[in-house]
Amino acid sequence: MTATTAWGVELQGVTQRFGDVVALDDVTLSIRPGTITGLLGRNGSGKSTLGSLLAAFRRPTAGRVLVDGEEPWENERVVPGVCFVRESGDVLDDYPLRDNLAYVAGARPQFSHELAGELMELFELDAKRKPSKLSRGKKSAFGIVVGLASRAPLTILDEVHLGLDAPSRYAFYDALLADYAEHPRTIVLSSHLIGEIERLLEDVVVLDRGRVLVAQDAESLHAEGVAVTGPAAAVGEFVAGRDVLATQRLGGTTQATVRGALAEGDERRARELGLELGPVPLQDLFVHLTDPQCTTHGPPGPTGEVAR
Ligand SMILES: Nc1ncnc2c1ncn2[C@@H]1O[C@H](COP(=O)(O)OP(=O)(O)OP(=O)(O)O)[C@@H](O)[C@H]1O
C-alpha cells in the first residue's frame, strides 16, 4: 500500500435552489475520508447537485460546503483534488482520447498514466479515437478511466456505468476496488444499480427530495433487517406478523426481506423450519425508505443516524 491522501467532506445546512426548485434542502452531512460512500436516491433527489457543489461547479444558495476543511469554490488547492465524473462525461469531444488524457493529467497532480493505460486496455478503448465517435458505453468507460486514473483525494463517480454492459460494469467494480486498496482515497459512488454496488460500499447516504434520509455505515444498515430464504410455506410462517419489505419467489424457494432486528429464539426457529438468514439487501431497504407511502422514514434501530 502506498502513501495516500483522502479528503473528508462536511456539508453544513446546505441549500441549493434552481428558481422554484429546491434541489438540496438544508443538508447537513459528513463523508468520512478514506471510504467508499454510496450516494443513493431516486431521480431528482439531488445527487448530481451535491456532486457539483463538492466539485465547485457552483456555489450553494445557502450553507457551507467543506472539502478537506475548506470551501472548494475558487479554491486553487482544493479544486485539483476533486474529480467529479458525470454520466454526461466532461470531455473534449473533438480531441482524441490520448489528448483528453494528457489534458486531465495536466490538471490532476496524482494522475497515473500507468493506470490509465491499463484501464484503456481493459475497456478496449482506442487512444486515437475521439469521444464524439464512441458508443455510449465506451464513452462511459472513458469517464471511468479518467475518474480512476486521476486518483483524486475526493473522487465522485456519478452514474458513470450508464450504457456499460454487465461484464464491463463488473470489470469497473473490480478495478475500482483493486486501485482503492492500493491507493485509498475518498470515493463517492452514485448509482441506481444498488444490488450491484452494495458490496463496494462502506457508508451509505440516501437523499430523498433534497434531504438526507439515511447517513450511516453499510454494515449497520445491513444489520437492520434480515433476508429469510427457504421453502415458501416455511418462510410465510416465519415472517407472519413481521414488517416484510419485499418478497421474491424462485421456483419453490422464497426470499422475504424483513425489517427489524431478530428476537431471541428467532435463529433457532429459522433453523428448525429449514430457513437461511442473511443480511438485508440494500435495494429492498432503499425502495421501502424512499416509497412516498412509507410513513416510518429512516431505518429502524436506536443507532440509525437519520437526519430528517
Ligand atoms: N441546472 C439546473 N437548473 C434547474 N434545475 C436543476 C438544475 N440541476 C438540477 N435541477 C433540478 O434539481 C433537482 C435535483 O436534480 P439532480 O440532478 O441533482 O438529481 P439526481 O438525484 O442527480 O437525479 P437523477 O438520479 O435523475 O440523475 C431536480 O428537480 C432537477 O430538475
The ligand as a Tripos MOL2 file, in Angstrom:
@<TRIPOS>MOLECULE
LIG
   31    33     1     0     0
SMALL
NO_CHARGES

@<TRIPOS>ATOM
      1 N1        -29.1160   23.4230  -13.6120 N.pl3     1 LIG1
      2 C1        -30.3630   23.1940  -13.1450 C.ar      1 LIG1
      3 N2        -31.3580   24.0550  -13.3890 N.ar      1 LIG1
      4 C2        -32.6080   23.8400  -12.9070 C.ar      1 LIG1
      5 N3        -32.9550   22.7650  -12.1640 N.ar      1 LIG1
      6 C3        -31.9950   21.8690  -11.8970 C.ar      1 LIG1
      7 C4        -30.6530   22.0350  -12.3690 C.ar      1 LIG1
      8 N4        -29.9230   20.9730  -11.9270 N.ar      1 LIG1
      9 C5        -30.7740   20.1900  -11.2260 C.ar      1 LIG1
     10 N5        -32.0050   20.7220  -11.1990 N.ar      1 LIG1
     11 C6        -33.1860   20.1650  -10.5050 C.3       1 LIG1
     12 O1        -32.7870   19.8570   -9.1770 O.3       1 LIG1
     13 C7        -33.3680   18.6370   -8.7470 C.3       1 LIG1
     14 C8        -32.2600   17.6560   -8.3620 C.3       1 LIG1
     15 O2        -31.5890   17.2690   -9.5470 O.3       1 LIG1
     16 P1        -30.3060   16.3280   -9.5590 P.3       1 LIG1
     17 O3        -29.8230   16.2650  -10.9670 O.co2     1 LIG1
     18 O4        -29.3490   16.7930   -8.5250 O.co2     1 LIG1
     19 O5        -30.9420   14.9400   -9.1070 O.3       1 LIG1
     20 P2        -30.3140   13.4650   -9.1730 P.3       1 LIG1
     21 O6        -30.5750   12.8460   -7.8440 O.co2     1 LIG1
     22 O7        -28.9090   13.5100   -9.6260 O.co2     1 LIG1
     23 O8        -31.2500   12.7800  -10.2420 O.3       1 LIG1
     24 P3        -31.0180   11.5420  -11.2910 P.3       1 LIG1
     25 O9        -30.9270   10.2880  -10.4660 O.co2     1 LIG1
     26 O10       -32.2480   11.5800  -12.1210 O.co2     1 LIG1
     27 O11       -29.7570   11.8370  -12.0470 O.co2     1 LIG1
     28 C9        -34.2570   18.1700   -9.8790 C.3       1 LIG1
     29 O12       -35.5610   18.6210   -9.6420 O.3       1 LIG1
     30 C10       -33.6670   18.8600  -11.0910 C.3       1 LIG1
     31 O13       -34.6410   19.0640  -12.0820 O.3       1 LIG1
@<TRIPOS>BOND
     1     1     2 1
     2     2     3 ar
     3     2     7 ar
     4     3     4 ar
     5     4     5 ar
     6     5     6 ar
     7     6     7 ar
     8     6    10 ar
     9     7     8 ar
    10     8     9 ar
    11     9    10 ar
    12    10    11 1
    13    11    12 1
    14    11    30 1
    15    12    13 1
    16    13    14 1
    17    13    28 1
    18    14    15 1
    19    15    16 1
    20    16    17 2
    21    16    18 1
    22    16    19 1
    23    19    20 1
    24    20    21 2
    25    20    22 1
    26    20    23 1
    27    23    24 1
    28    24    25 2
    29    24    26 1
    30    24    27 1
    31    28    29 1
    32    28    30 1
    33    30    31 1
@<TRIPOS>SUBSTRUCTURE
     1 LIG1         1 GROUP 0 **** ****
